[in-house]
Amino acid sequence: MLQPSVRGSLDASAPWWKPALGELLKTAYHPPDSLDSGRWRRVNPEEASQVAVRSAESSSDSGEIQRPDLVRRESTHHLGEWSRVFTYHNGRFAATVSIDFPFQGWHDLGVCYTSSGWRIERQDLQGIPEKIIGQGADPSVGSEPEMPAIPRMRVMLNKLGISRGVLIFGLADDNGSWLEPPRSARGLAQLFAQRASLPRSWYQVQVMVASGTPFNDADIAEIEALFLAIATDLETQIFAPHRAGAPVSNPPAASVAARQPR
């Protein structure tokens, strides 16, 4: 048996056969040009700012720009030391998509937004489904592969009664497994188990949309669909290969060029 201090030091680092998840997110993740069946298109931040109000927590939030989509901050910053930041637009709203890391323990992002003048009107836990089985699957062959559950918090924000915001965020652990917020006995039990046995670096995915007009249910559904599309893309490109110990490499130059915003 390892002493707790030794076990903790081993848990805090990735297995030797896997590159650190943070390095993969910084260098190997390439977001697609469009998401949610093309409803959201990736744009340059300058283009988005001309047609919609951007989030108050922009990519330059006390950050040192390393490249257009990568921000480094102080290691104690409430948004994490590193962020990959992208802007998507759906014809009405600009959405700031940010992958922030590392964090130690669950990070309540909604509270962080209150420090910049936002007020939380409501927040809800989403996405704790049972197994997703393909409809019409032949039981003699077996069910379709289980889709990963993506727990997330949906936060409705208000600033001075003038600006409205929709914030959706979720966290994954150093193994690329999505974590439940500690909002229930089930979530707390999982949280304590993870703190005892898993690495301490957690990774946050957030989508923030700000607007001068109220959001209707269809708007909120589209914003949530963007979060799920980003999370699913991360799962496919980075998290699943990382969990399996498979190499994650940059796509060919032609493929990268094809994914750049126009």
C-alpha positions in Angstrom: 0.0 0.0 0.0 1.2 3.5 -0.9 1.3 6.2 1.7 -1.3 8.8 1.1 1.3 11.5 0.2 3.0 9.1 -2.3 -0.4 8.0 -3.8 -1.5 11.6 -4.2 1.7 12.5 -6.0 1.2 9.6 -8.4 -2.5 10.5 -8.9 -1.6 14.1 -9.8 0.3 13.1 -13.0 -0.9 11.4 -16.1 0.0 7.8 -16.7 3.4 7.6 -18.4 1.9 6.3 -21.7 -0.4 9.2 -22.1 0.4 12.8 -22.9 -1.0 15.3 -20.4 -4.6 16.1 -21.4 -3.9 19.8 -21.0 -1.1 19.6 -23.7 -3.5 17.9 -26.0 -6.1 20.6 -25.5 -3.5 23.3 -26.2 -2.0 21.7 -29.3 -4.1 18.9 -30.8 -7.6 20.1 -30.6 -9.0 21.8 -33.8 -12.6 22.9 -33.6 -14.7 22.5 -36.7 -15.9 25.3 -38.9 -19.5 24.6 -38.1 -21.4 22.7 -35.4 -25.0 21.6 -34.6 -25.8 20.6 -38.2 -24.3 23.9 -39.5 -26.5 26.2 -37.3 -23.4 27.6 -35.7 -20.4 28.9 -37.8 -17.0 29.6 -36.4 -15.9 33.2 -37.1 -13.1 35.5 -36.2 -13.8 37.4 -33.0 -13.6 40.7 -34.9 -16.3 39.6 -37.3 -18.6 38.5 -34.5 -18.2 41.7 -32.6 -19.7 43.6 -35.6 -23.0 41.8 -35.5 -23.6 40.8 -31.8 -22.8 41.6 -28.3 -19.9 39.5 -27.0 -19.5 38.1 -23.6 -18.0 40.4 -20.9 -15.6 37.5 -20.2 -13.8 37.8 -23.5 -10.6 36.0 -24.6 -8.6 39.0 -23.4 -9.9 38.8 -19.9 -6.7 39.7 -18.0 -4.9 37.2 -20.2 -1.7 37.1 -22.2 -2.5 36.2 -25.8 -0.1 33.4 -26.9 -1.9 32.9 -30.3 -5.3 34.0 -31.5 -7.2 31.1 -29.8 -4.9 30.5 -26.8 -4.8 32.6 -23.6 -2.5 32.2 -20.6 -3.2 33.9 -17.3 -1.9 33.8 -13.7 -2.1 30.3 -12.4 -4.5 31.4 -9.7 -6.9 33.1 -12.1 -10.6 32.2 -11.7 -10.9 31.1 -15.3 -7.8 28.9 -15.1 -4.3 29.4 -16.3 -5.0 28.3 -19.9 -8.0 28.8 -22.2 -8.7 27.8 -25.8 -11.2 30.4 -26.9 -13.3 30.3 -30.1 -16.3 32.4 -31.4 -19.3 30.9 -33.1 -22.3 32.7 -34.6 -25.7 31.5 -35.6 -27.0 34.6 -37.5 -28.4 36.2 -34.3 -26.0 35.6 -31.4 -22.2 35.4 -31.0 -21.2 32.6 -28.6 -17.8 32.6 -26.8 -16.7 29.0 -26.4 -13.8 28.5 -24.0 -12.0 25.4 -22.8 -10.4 26.4 -19.5 -7.9 24.5 -17.3 -6.6 23.4 -14.9 -8.9 23.5 -11.9 -8.7 21.6 -8.6 -12.2 20.5 -7.6 -15.5 21.5 -8.9 -15.5 25.0 -10.3 -18.8 27.0 -10.0 -18.4 29.3 -13.0 -21.7 31.1 -12.5 -20.3 32.6 -9.3 -17.2 33.9 -11.2 -19.5 35.8 -13.6 -21.1 37.6 -10.7 -17.7 39.3 -10.0 -18.0 41.1 -13.3 -21.5 42.5 -12.7 -23.7 39.6 -13.8 -26.6 38.4 -11.5 -27.7 34.8 -11.5 -31.4 34.5 -12.2 -31.6 30.7 -12.3 -29.3 27.7 -12.7 -30.2 24.2 -13.5 -28.4 20.9 -13.7 -28.7 19.2 -17.1 -27.7 16.0 -18.8 -27.7 13.2 -16.2 -29.3 10.6 -18.6 -29.6 6.9 -18.3 -27.9 4.7 -21.0 -28.8 5.9 -24.5 -29.8 2.9 -26.5 -30.3 3.1 -30.2 -34.0 2.8 -31.2 -34.8 -0.4 -33.1 -31.5 -2.0 -32.2 -31.6 -5.8 -32.7 -31.2 -7.4 -29.2 -29.7 -10.5 -30.8 -26.8 -8.3 -32.1 -26.5 -6.1 -29.1 -27.2 -2.4 -28.4 -25.5 0.5 -30.1 -22.5 2.0 -28.2 -23.5 4.0 -25.2 -23.1 7.8 -25.7 -21.2 9.6 -23.0 -23.3 11.4 -20.4 -22.4 15.1 -20.4 -23.5 16.7 -17.2 -23.6 20.5 -17.3 -24.9 23.5 -15.5 -27.2 26.0 -17.4 -27.1 29.5 -15.8 -29.4 32.3 -16.8 -27.7 35.7 -16.1 -28.8 39.3 -16.0 -26.7 42.5 -15.9 -28.4 45.7 -14.7 -31.6 44.6 -16.3 -30.1 45.5 -19.7 -28.0 42.5 -20.8 -29.1 38.9 -20.6 -26.7 36.0 -20.6 -26.9 32.2 -21.1 -24.0 30.3 -19.7 -23.6 26.5 -20.0 -20.6 24.8 -18.6 -19.3 21.4 -17.6 -16.1 19.8 -16.3 -14.1 16.7 -17.2 -11.3 15.1 -15.2 -7.8 14.3 -16.2 -9.0 11.1 -17.8 -11.4 13.0 -20.1 -14.5 11.7 -18.1 -17.3 14.2 -17.6 -18.1 15.0 -14.0 -21.4 15.6 -12.2 -21.8 18.8 -10.3 -22.2 18.2 -6.6 -26.0 18.9 -6.6 -27.3 15.6 -5.5 -26.3 12.6 -3.3 -25.3 10.8 -6.5 -23.2 13.7 -7.6 -21.6 14.1 -4.2 -20.7 10.4 -4.0 -19.1 10.6 -7.4 -17.3 13.7 -6.4 -15.8 12.2 -3.3 -14.7 9.1 -5.1 -13.0 11.1 -7.8 -11.2 13.3 -5.3 -9.9 10.2 -3.6 -8.7 8.3 -6.7 -8.3 10.6 -9.7 -5.8 13.2 -10.8 -6.5 16.7 -9.5 -6.5 18.6 -12.8 -10.0 19.2 -14.1 -11.0 20.8 -17.4 -13.9 23.1 -18.0 -15.9 23.7 -21.2 -18.1 26.7 -21.3 -20.4 28.4 -23.8 -21.5 32.0 -23.0 -23.9 34.1 -25.0 -24.8 37.7 -24.1 -27.6 39.7 -25.6 -29.5 43.0 -25.2 -32.8 41.2 -25.6 -34.4 38.3 -23.7 -33.8 34.7 -24.8 -36.7 32.5 -25.7 -36.8 28.7 -25.3 -35.6 28.1 -28.8 -32.6 30.4 -28.3 -31.6 28.5 -25.2 -32.0 25.2 -26.9 -29.7 26.3 -29.7 -27.1 27.5 -27.2 -27.3 24.2 -25.3 -26.9 22.4 -28.6 -23.7 24.3 -29.3 -22.3 23.2 -26.0 -23.2 19.6 -26.6 -21.7 19.8 -30.1 -18.4 21.1 -28.7 -18.4 18.6 -25.9 -19.1 15.7 -28.4 -16.4 17.0 -30.7 -13.9 17.0 -27.8 -15.0 13.5 -26.8 -14.3 12.2 -30.3 -11.1 14.1 -31.0 -9.4 14.1 -27.6 -11.1 12.5 -24.6 -11.9 9.0 -26.0 -8.5 8.5 -27.6 -6.9 9.8 -24.4 -8.8 7.4 -22.2 -7.9 4.5 -24.5 -4.2 5.5 -24.5 -4.3 6.0 -28.2 -2.1 8.6 -29.8 -3.7 11.9 -30.5 -2.0 13.8 -33.3 -2.6 16.9 -35.3 -4.6 16.4 -38.5 -2.8 16.8 -41.9 -2.1 20.3 -42.9 -4.8 20.2 -45.6 -7.4 19.1 -43.0 -6.4 21.9 -40.6 -6.6 24.5 -43.4 -10.1 23.2 -44.3 -11.3 23.8 -40.7 -10.1 27.4 -40.4 -12.9 30.1 -40.3 -13.4 31.9 -43.5 
